[in-house]
Amino acid sequence: MKAGLVSYFDLGCSYGLTDQAFLRERLSRETDISLVGIKNPLGRGITVDILQAAPDLLSAWRRAAVEQVLRPEMETGWQPEWEDLSRGDFDRQLAGLIAEHRVDTCSMTIYPLGVVYVRLELASGIDLRFLIGILACYEYAAYRPHVAALFSRHAQTHAEAGLAASAEAFTTLTRRPASEVQEDSRGYVESNLFRSFTHIFRCVDGDSADDVTRLRETLGMTGDPDPIEFEYHGRLHYGWADNVLEPRGEPPWTPDQELARIDECIRIAHVALGTCEAFHRLFQDEINTQVESLLRKRHAGRNSQDLNKLRTLALAVVNLTNFGQITQADEDQKYFQRFAADAGLDRTQQLLTAAVEVLYNVQDAEAQDERARRESLLNGIVVLLASLTLVSVTVDAYNFIEMDQPLIDERLQRVRLLIEFVLALTLVVVILLWMLIRPRRGRGRRR
């Protein structure tokens, strides 16, 4: 039995919508159609073997995991009824396993939309009593700021090295808030780069049904009597925090080959969730910026053209993360539905769509305000022209008074008529100015 972890994190920006953003030779290998048969709609991405390309990252992760053993809040799985193993001996053996036990797989796959899928798998041969503690220590070690920073830095380096062309405009458009470091009352700090981890147990060493039962009892998964049956691949005992994978165990395929499709389903689900969460944060941050801009009466945030581009991109993201378009197989859909229900994926997609509409309304309001400003400018020009006309008419009227043969004989009467005429024109101009500068009434609420 092999135990491991999977998770995802957001790089803070996107490089493109599809794999065309990356060099073709840097892309991950295509999945075997005869073993997997489904494709990730978010692309193949760039896979980085941390064991080879970033050994410093794995070393730092190991050291931080060892430090977690002695952390008072850490639940390592030790049970007081184990008479043959005291807490001190258990902690020492656990720390030794974390420091020395071989890691078979440690990789991360960078997707063009800026989400990174991380996978860690330990070699077989670990006593069942230590499995939960080892995975817990690795998980909480990944939340440590210096480990999370290494993940982010290596991912950004490999992503930028694999770009097919400059993506500066796209990355600027999709820039999202950076991860934050949080501190508790005791001074312990964690980064929120990783949101959570899923524990994966792959029964690829000829494990018996009794072994699987004991594992499920240890994990507290006995309340799930209805595993997901993959007809040609095996069985998935699903849990939100823990997944147990049993291969079918029939030649000519190896256990790893049989479980490849289930592994891919797990990958697709986590990447889709990470992508929706990343873009929801982007739009929520933009909404906050726009609201503060309105309150402070000064422009901030993206302009209307960028907001319209983001609106289109968000709708594309919601479409790409629709599990119904990946496969029609009942077994796959059962897993996706259970994962989506536990992760609240539908709710996240709805929130993303709602955020898009809010920003679209903000964009529409800005466009209306811009049109109103232009109309005011044009009306001002009309008033100016009217004023010039008034001056011209006044001059002509004055000349009329001075004519040798006036239409009206009495000079006093001509002066009176001129004054009345000027006052009438002035009143018209004043009314026009008042109509331009009076406060506008609030717009009705959009339905």
DAJO-V291655 format. One record per residue. N is the residue number from 1. SS is DSSP state (a for helix, b for strand, c for the rest). PHI is phi in degrees with one decimal (none if undefined). OMEGA is omega as a letter, one per 40 degrees, with the letter a starting at -180 (999 if undefined). Layout:
n:N ss:SS phi:PHI omega:OMEGA
n:N ss:SS phi:PHI omega:OMEGA
This chain:
n:1 ss:c phi:none omega:i
n:2 ss:b phi:-112.8 omega:i
n:3 ss:b phi:-110.1 omega:a
n:4 ss:b phi:-163.7 omega:a
n:5 ss:b phi:-131.0 omega:i
n:6 ss:b phi:-134.0 omega:i
n:7 ss:b phi:-161.8 omega:i
n:8 ss:b phi:-151.4 omega:i
n:9 ss:b phi:-150.0 omega:a
n:10 ss:b phi:-99.8 omega:i
n:11 ss:c phi:-74.6 omega:i
n:12 ss:c phi:95.6 omega:i
n:13 ss:c phi:-162.5 omega:i
n:14 ss:c phi:-118.2 omega:a
n:15 ss:c phi:-110.2 omega:a
n:16 ss:c phi:167.6 omega:i
n:17 ss:c phi:-89.6 omega:a
n:18 ss:c phi:-128.1 omega:a
n:19 ss:a phi:-65.6 omega:i
n:20 ss:a phi:-63.3 omega:i
n:21 ss:a phi:-69.4 omega:a
n:22 ss:b phi:-109.7 omega:i
n:23 ss:c phi:-63.1 omega:a
n:24 ss:a phi:-60.7 omega:a
n:25 ss:a phi:-72.2 omega:i
n:26 ss:a phi:-92.7 omega:a
n:27 ss:c phi:-69.2 omega:i
n:28 ss:c phi:-63.6 omega:i
n:29 ss:c phi:-65.3 omega:i
n:30 ss:c phi:-63.5 omega:i
n:31 ss:c phi:-69.4 omega:a
n:32 ss:c phi:-69.7 omega:a
n:33 ss:c phi:-64.8 omega:a
n:34 ss:c phi:-78.3 omega:a
n:35 ss:c phi:-102.1 omega:a
n:36 ss:c phi:-108.4 omega:i
n:37 ss:c phi:79.3 omega:i
n:38 ss:c phi:-130.6 omega:a
n:39 ss:c phi:-125.3 omega:i
n:40 ss:c phi:-75.7 omega:a
n:41 ss:c phi:-64.6 omega:i
n:42 ss:c phi:-89.4 omega:i
n:43 ss:c phi:106.7 omega:i
n:44 ss:c phi:-89.2 omega:i
n:45 ss:c phi:70.8 omega:i
n:46 ss:b phi:-111.7 omega:i
n:47 ss:b phi:-96.1 omega:i
n:48 ss:b phi:-114.5 omega:i
n:49 ss:b phi:-82.1 omega:a
n:50 ss:a phi:-65.1 omega:i
n:51 ss:a phi:-58.7 omega:a
n:52 ss:a phi:-99.3 omega:a
n:53 ss:a phi:-90.6 omega:a
n:54 ss:c phi:-145.1 omega:a
n:55 ss:a phi:-62.9 omega:i
n:56 ss:a phi:-63.9 omega:i
n:57 ss:a phi:-66.1 omega:i
n:58 ss:a phi:-64.5 omega:i
n:59 ss:a phi:-62.6 omega:i
n:60 ss:a phi:-64.8 omega:i
n:61 ss:a phi:-64.6 omega:i
n:62 ss:a phi:-60.3 omega:a
n:63 ss:a phi:-60.8 omega:i
n:64 ss:a phi:-66.6 omega:i
n:65 ss:a phi:-68.4 omega:i
n:66 ss:a phi:-62.0 omega:i
n:67 ss:a phi:-64.0 omega:a
n:68 ss:a phi:-68.9 omega:a
n:69 ss:a phi:-58.4 omega:a
n:70 ss:c phi:-91.9 omega:i
n:71 ss:c phi:-72.3 omega:a
n:72 ss:c phi:-57.6 omega:a
n:73 ss:c phi:-79.7 omega:a
n:74 ss:c phi:-74.9 omega:i
n:75 ss:c phi:-96.2 omega:a
n:76 ss:c phi:-93.9 omega:i
n:77 ss:c phi:97.8 omega:a
n:78 ss:c phi:-69.3 omega:a
n:79 ss:c phi:-118.0 omega:a
n:80 ss:c phi:-60.5 omega:a
n:81 ss:c phi:-76.6 omega:i
n:82 ss:c phi:-78.9 omega:a
n:83 ss:c phi:-69.6 omega:a
n:84 ss:c phi:-85.8 omega:a
n:85 ss:c phi:-144.8 omega:i
n:86 ss:c phi:-73.1 omega:i
n:87 ss:a phi:-62.1 omega:i
n:88 ss:a phi:-64.2 omega:i
n:89 ss:a phi:-64.0 omega:i
n:90 ss:a phi:-60.7 omega:a
n:91 ss:a phi:-62.8 omega:i
n:92 ss:a phi:-65.4 omega:i
n:93 ss:a phi:-67.2 omega:i
n:94 ss:a phi:-62.8 omega:i
n:95 ss:a phi:-62.0 omega:i
n:96 ss:a phi:-65.7 omega:i
n:97 ss:a phi:-64.9 omega:i
n:98 ss:a phi:-63.3 omega:a
n:99 ss:a phi:-75.6 omega:a
n:100 ss:a phi:-115.4 omega:a
n:101 ss:c phi:-66.4 omega:a
n:102 ss:c phi:-67.0 omega:i
n:103 ss:b phi:-101.6 omega:a
n:104 ss:b phi:-79.4 omega:a
n:105 ss:b phi:-137.6 omega:i
n:106 ss:b phi:-147.8 omega:a
n:107 ss:b phi:-146.7 omega:i
n:108 ss:b phi:-140.1 omega:a
n:109 ss:b phi:-115.3 omega:a
n:110 ss:b phi:-97.8 omega:a
n:111 ss:c phi:-100.5 omega:a
n:112 ss:c phi:-59.1 omega:i
n:113 ss:c phi:-79.4 omega:i
n:114 ss:c phi:97.2 omega:i
n:115 ss:b phi:-103.8 omega:a
n:116 ss:b phi:-116.3 omega:i
n:117 ss:b phi:-97.7 omega:a
n:118 ss:b phi:-113.5 omega:i
n:119 ss:b phi:-135.4 omega:i
n:120 ss:b phi:-127.8 omega:i
n:121 ss:b phi:-137.5 omega:i
n:122 ss:b phi:-89.9 omega:i
n:123 ss:c phi:-67.5 omega:i
n:124 ss:c phi:-68.0 omega:i
n:125 ss:c phi:100.3 omega:i
n:126 ss:c phi:-92.5 omega:i
n:127 ss:c phi:-56.9 omega:a
n:128 ss:a phi:-56.4 omega:a
n:129 ss:a phi:-67.1 omega:a
n:130 ss:a phi:-99.3 omega:a
n:131 ss:a phi:-59.9 omega:a
n:132 ss:a phi:-61.9 omega:a
n:133 ss:a phi:-64.1 omega:a
n:134 ss:a phi:-62.4 omega:a
n:135 ss:a phi:-66.1 omega:i
n:136 ss:a phi:-63.8 omega:a
n:137 ss:a phi:-66.4 omega:i
n:138 ss:a phi:-64.4 omega:a
n:139 ss:a phi:-61.3 omega:a
n:140 ss:a phi:-72.6 omega:i
n:141 ss:a phi:-68.1 omega:i
n:142 ss:a phi:-68.0 omega:i
n:143 ss:c phi:-79.3 omega:i
n:144 ss:c phi:-66.3 omega:a
n:145 ss:a phi:-56.4 omega:a
n:146 ss:a phi:-70.9 omega:i
n:147 ss:a phi:-72.5 omega:i
n:148 ss:a phi:-60.7 omega:i
n:149 ss:a phi:-64.8 omega:i
n:150 ss:a phi:-64.8 omega:i
n:151 ss:a phi:-57.7 omega:a
n:152 ss:a phi:-63.9 omega:a
n:153 ss:a phi:-65.8 omega:i
n:154 ss:a phi:-64.7 omega:i
n:155 ss:a phi:-64.4 omega:i
n:156 ss:a phi:-63.5 omega:a
n:157 ss:a phi:-61.6 omega:a
n:158 ss:a phi:-71.8 omega:i
n:159 ss:a phi:-66.0 omega:a
n:160 ss:a phi:-67.0 omega:i
n:161 ss:a phi:-70.4 omega:a
n:162 ss:c phi:-98.1 omega:a
n:163 ss:b phi:-69.5 omega:i
n:164 ss:c phi:-78.3 omega:i
n:165 ss:c phi:-157.5 omega:i
n:166 ss:c phi:-60.9 omega:i
n:167 ss:c phi:-118.4 omega:a
n:168 ss:a phi:-60.1 omega:a
n:169 ss:a phi:-64.4 omega:a
n:170 ss:a phi:-70.0 omega:a
n:171 ss:a phi:-67.0 omega:i
n:172 ss:a phi:-65.7 omega:a
n:173 ss:a phi:-62.6 omega:a
n:174 ss:c phi:-102.5 omega:a
n:175 ss:c phi:-61.8 omega:a
n:176 ss:c phi:-118.5 omega:a
n:177 ss:c phi:-58.2 omega:i
n:178 ss:c phi:-73.3 omega:i
n:179 ss:c phi:-64.5 omega:a
n:180 ss:c phi:-119.8 omega:i
n:181 ss:b phi:-103.4 omega:a
n:182 ss:b phi:-113.8 omega:a
n:183 ss:b phi:-126.9 omega:i
n:184 ss:c phi:-91.9 omega:a
n:185 ss:c phi:-67.2 omega:a
n:186 ss:c phi:-95.5 omega:i
n:187 ss:c phi:90.6 omega:i
n:188 ss:c phi:-78.8 omega:a
n:189 ss:b phi:-117.6 omega:i
n:190 ss:b phi:-140.8 omega:i
n:191 ss:b phi:-97.6 omega:i
n:192 ss:c phi:-98.9 omega:i
n:193 ss:c phi:-59.1 omega:i
n:194 ss:b phi:-89.7 omega:i
n:195 ss:c phi:-90.4 omega:a
n:196 ss:c phi:-169.3 omega:i
n:197 ss:c phi:-129.6 omega:i
n:198 ss:b phi:-110.7 omega:i
n:199 ss:b phi:-86.9 omega:a
n:200 ss:b phi:-117.7 omega:i
n:201 ss:b phi:-118.8 omega:a
n:202 ss:b phi:-108.7 omega:a
n:203 ss:b phi:-87.2 omega:a
n:204 ss:c phi:-110.7 omega:a
n:205 ss:c phi:-115.1 omega:a
n:206 ss:c phi:70.3 omega:a
n:207 ss:c phi:-65.2 omega:a
n:208 ss:c phi:-81.6 omega:i
n:209 ss:a phi:-62.6 omega:i
n:210 ss:a phi:-66.3 omega:i
n:211 ss:a phi:-61.5 omega:i
n:212 ss:a phi:-65.4 omega:i
n:213 ss:a phi:-62.3 omega:i
n:214 ss:a phi:-61.5 omega:i
n:215 ss:a phi:-62.8 omega:a
n:216 ss:a phi:-64.9 omega:i
n:217 ss:a phi:-66.5 omega:i
n:218 ss:a phi:-63.6 omega:a
n:219 ss:a phi:-84.0 omega:a
n:220 ss:c phi:73.5 omega:a
n:221 ss:c phi:-102.1 omega:a
n:222 ss:c phi:-70.1 omega:i
n:223 ss:c phi:-81.7 omega:i
n:224 ss:c phi:-116.2 omega:a
n:225 ss:c phi:-80.6 omega:a
n:226 ss:c phi:-116.0 omega:i
n:227 ss:c phi:-69.6 omega:i
n:228 ss:b phi:-89.3 omega:a
n:229 ss:b phi:-91.8 omega:i
n:230 ss:b phi:-98.6 omega:a
n:231 ss:c phi:-52.6 omega:a
n:232 ss:c phi:-105.3 omega:a
n:233 ss:c phi:-126.9 omega:a
n:234 ss:b phi:149.5 omega:a
n:235 ss:b phi:-135.3 omega:i
n:236 ss:b phi:-118.9 omega:i
n:237 ss:b phi:-89.1 omega:a
n:238 ss:c phi:-90.4 omega:i
n:239 ss:c phi:-148.2 omega:a
n:240 ss:c phi:-63.0 omega:a
n:241 ss:c phi:-95.6 omega:a
n:242 ss:b phi:-133.6 omega:i
n:243 ss:b phi:-129.6 omega:i
n:244 ss:b phi:-110.5 omega:a
n:245 ss:b phi:-109.8 omega:i
n:246 ss:b phi:-112.1 omega:i
n:247 ss:b phi:-73.1 omega:i
n:248 ss:c phi:-69.2 omega:i
n:249 ss:c phi:78.6 omega:i
n:250 ss:c phi:-124.9 omega:i
n:251 ss:c phi:-65.9 omega:e
n:252 ss:c phi:-92.7 omega:a
n:253 ss:c phi:-85.3 omega:i
n:254 ss:c phi:-81.1 omega:i
n:255 ss:a phi:-55.9 omega:i
n:256 ss:a phi:-62.6 omega:i
n:257 ss:a phi:-67.1 omega:a
n:258 ss:a phi:-66.2 omega:a
n:259 ss:c phi:-86.3 omega:a
n:260 ss:a phi:-61.6 omega:a
n:261 ss:a phi:-68.7 omega:i
n:262 ss:a phi:-64.3 omega:i
n:263 ss:a phi:-58.0 omega:a
n:264 ss:a phi:-69.2 omega:i
n:265 ss:a phi:-60.1 omega:i
n:266 ss:a phi:-62.8 omega:i
n:267 ss:a phi:-61.5 omega:a
n:268 ss:a phi:-59.1 omega:a
n:269 ss:a phi:-62.9 omega:a
n:270 ss:a phi:-67.9 omega:i
n:271 ss:a phi:-67.3 omega:i
n:272 ss:a phi:-63.0 omega:i
n:273 ss:a phi:-62.8 omega:i
n:274 ss:a phi:-61.0 omega:a
n:275 ss:a phi:-66.9 omega:i
n:276 ss:a phi:-63.5 omega:i
n:277 ss:a phi:-63.9 omega:a
n:278 ss:a phi:-62.9 omega:a
n:279 ss:a phi:-75.6 omega:i
n:280 ss:a phi:-65.4 omega:i
n:281 ss:a phi:-63.1 omega:i
n:282 ss:a phi:-59.0 omega:a
n:283 ss:a phi:-72.6 omega:i
n:284 ss:a phi:-64.4 omega:i
n:285 ss:a phi:-64.6 omega:i
n:286 ss:a phi:-67.9 omega:i
n:287 ss:a phi:-61.6 omega:i
n:288 ss:a phi:-59.5 omega:i
n:289 ss:a phi:-63.7 omega:a
n:290 ss:a phi:-66.3 omega:a
n:291 ss:a phi:-64.6 omega:i
n:292 ss:a phi:-62.0 omega:i
n:293 ss:a phi:-63.8 omega:i
n:294 ss:a phi:-67.1 omega:a
n:295 ss:a phi:-68.0 omega:a
n:296 ss:a phi:-88.7 omega:i
n:297 ss:c phi:56.9 omega:i
n:298 ss:c phi:-144.5 omega:a
n:299 ss:c phi:-69.8 omega:i
n:300 ss:c phi:-154.1 omega:i
n:301 ss:c phi:85.5 omega:a
n:302 ss:c phi:-77.0 omega:i
n:303 ss:c phi:-80.4 omega:a
n:304 ss:a phi:-63.8 omega:i
n:305 ss:a phi:-65.6 omega:i
n:306 ss:a phi:-66.8 omega:i
n:307 ss:a phi:-62.7 omega:i
n:308 ss:a phi:-67.1 omega:i
n:309 ss:a phi:-65.7 omega:i
n:310 ss:a phi:-64.2 omega:i
n:311 ss:a phi:-61.2 omega:i
n:312 ss:a phi:-64.0 omega:a
n:313 ss:a phi:-64.0 omega:a
n:314 ss:a phi:-63.5 omega:i
n:315 ss:a phi:-63.8 omega:i
n:316 ss:a phi:-65.8 omega:i
n:317 ss:a phi:-63.4 omega:i
n:318 ss:a phi:-60.8 omega:i
n:319 ss:a phi:-67.4 omega:a
n:320 ss:a phi:-69.8 omega:a
n:321 ss:c phi:-95.8 omega:i
n:322 ss:c phi:-83.9 omega:a
n:323 ss:a phi:-61.9 omega:a
n:324 ss:a phi:-63.8 omega:a
n:325 ss:a phi:-90.7 omega:a
n:326 ss:c phi:-81.0 omega:a
n:327 ss:c phi:-159.3 omega:i
n:328 ss:c phi:-101.2 omega:a
n:329 ss:c phi:-63.9 omega:a
n:330 ss:a phi:-61.6 omega:a
n:331 ss:a phi:-65.3 omega:i
n:332 ss:a phi:-66.1 omega:a
n:333 ss:a phi:-65.4 omega:i
n:334 ss:a phi:-61.3 omega:i
n:335 ss:a phi:-65.5 omega:a
n:336 ss:a phi:-60.3 omega:a
n:337 ss:a phi:-65.8 omega:i
n:338 ss:a phi:-68.9 omega:i
n:339 ss:a phi:-64.3 omega:a
n:340 ss:a phi:-62.0 omega:i
n:341 ss:a phi:-66.4 omega:a
n:342 ss:a phi:-70.1 omega:a
n:343 ss:a phi:-82.7 omega:a
n:344 ss:c phi:65.8 omega:a
n:345 ss:a phi:-64.6 omega:i
n:346 ss:a phi:-59.3 omega:i
n:347 ss:a phi:-64.6 omega:i
n:348 ss:a phi:-62.7 omega:i
n:349 ss:a phi:-64.4 omega:i
n:350 ss:a phi:-64.9 omega:i
n:351 ss:a phi:-63.8 omega:i
n:352 ss:a phi:-63.2 omega:i
n:353 ss:a phi:-63.6 omega:i
n:354 ss:a phi:-64.4 omega:i
n:355 ss:a phi:-63.1 omega:i
n:356 ss:a phi:-60.6 omega:a
n:357 ss:a phi:-67.1 omega:i
n:358 ss:a phi:-60.9 omega:a
n:359 ss:a phi:-67.0 omega:i
n:360 ss:a phi:-63.9 omega:i
n:361 ss:a phi:-65.2 omega:i
n:362 ss:a phi:-62.0 omega:i
n:363 ss:a phi:-61.1 omega:a
n:364 ss:a phi:-64.2 omega:i
n:365 ss:a phi:-63.9 omega:i
n:366 ss:a phi:-63.6 omega:i
n:367 ss:a phi:-64.6 omega:i
n:368 ss:a phi:-65.8 omega:i
n:369 ss:a phi:-63.3 omega:i
n:370 ss:a phi:-64.4 omega:i
n:371 ss:a phi:-64.3 omega:i
n:372 ss:a phi:-63.7 omega:i
n:373 ss:a phi:-64.1 omega:i
n:374 ss:a phi:-66.2 omega:i
n:375 ss:a phi:-64.1 omega:i
n:376 ss:a phi:-62.8 omega:i
n:377 ss:a phi:-62.6 omega:i
n:378 ss:a phi:-64.2 omega:i
n:379 ss:a phi:-64.7 omega:i
n:380 ss:a phi:-62.1 omega:i
n:381 ss:a phi:-64.0 omega:i
n:382 ss:a phi:-62.4 omega:i
n:383 ss:a phi:-62.5 omega:i
n:384 ss:a phi:-61.1 omega:i
n:385 ss:a phi:-64.2 omega:i
n:386 ss:a phi:-64.4 omega:i
n:387 ss:a phi:-64.6 omega:i
n:388 ss:a phi:-62.1 omega:i
n:389 ss:a phi:-63.8 omega:i
n:390 ss:a phi:-61.2 omega:i
n:391 ss:a phi:-61.5 omega:a
n:392 ss:a phi:-63.2 omega:i
n:393 ss:a phi:-64.9 omega:i
n:394 ss:a phi:-62.9 omega:i
n:395 ss:a phi:-61.9 omega:i
n:396 ss:a phi:-63.1 omega:i
n:397 ss:a phi:-66.5 omega:i
n:398 ss:a phi:-61.4 omega:i
n:399 ss:a phi:-62.7 omega:i
n:400 ss:a phi:-64.2 omega:i
n:401 ss:a phi:-66.3 omega:a
n:402 ss:c phi:-85.0 omega:a
n:403 ss:c phi:-65.3 omega:i
n:404 ss:c phi:-68.5 omega:a
n:405 ss:c phi:-122.5 omega:a
n:406 ss:c phi:-72.2 omega:i
n:407 ss:c phi:-71.4 omega:i
n:408 ss:c phi:-111.7 omega:a
n:409 ss:c phi:-68.2 omega:a
n:410 ss:c phi:-74.1 omega:a
n:411 ss:a phi:-65.0 omega:i
n:412 ss:a phi:-62.0 omega:i
n:413 ss:a phi:-67.3 omega:i
n:414 ss:a phi:-66.4 omega:i
n:415 ss:a phi:-63.5 omega:i
n:416 ss:a phi:-62.4 omega:i
n:417 ss:a phi:-63.7 omega:i
n:418 ss:a phi:-64.1 omega:a
n:419 ss:a phi:-63.9 omega:i
n:420 ss:a phi:-62.3 omega:a
n:421 ss:a phi:-65.2 omega:i
n:422 ss:a phi:-63.9 omega:i
n:423 ss:a phi:-62.3 omega:i
n:424 ss:a phi:-64.5 omega:i
n:425 ss:a phi:-66.5 omega:i
n:426 ss:a phi:-62.2 omega:i
n:427 ss:a phi:-61.4 omega:i
n:428 ss:a phi:-62.0 omega:i
n:429 ss:a phi:-64.6 omega:i
n:430 ss:a phi:-62.0 omega:i
n:431 ss:a phi:-61.7 omega:i
n:432 ss:a phi:-63.2 omega:i
n:433 ss:a phi:-63.2 omega:i
n:434 ss:a phi:-62.9 omega:i
n:435 ss:a phi:-65.7 omega:a
n:436 ss:a phi:-78.3 omega:a
n:437 ss:a phi:-98.8 omega:a
n:438 ss:c phi:-66.8 omega:a
n:439 ss:c phi:-61.6 omega:i
n:440 ss:c phi:-81.7 omega:i
n:441 ss:c phi:-75.1 omega:i
n:442 ss:c phi:-60.5 omega:i
n:443 ss:c phi:-72.0 omega:i
n:444 ss:c phi:-67.5 omega:a
n:445 ss:c phi:-69.4 omega:i
n:446 ss:c phi:-70.3 omega:i
n:447 ss:c phi:-102.5 omega:999
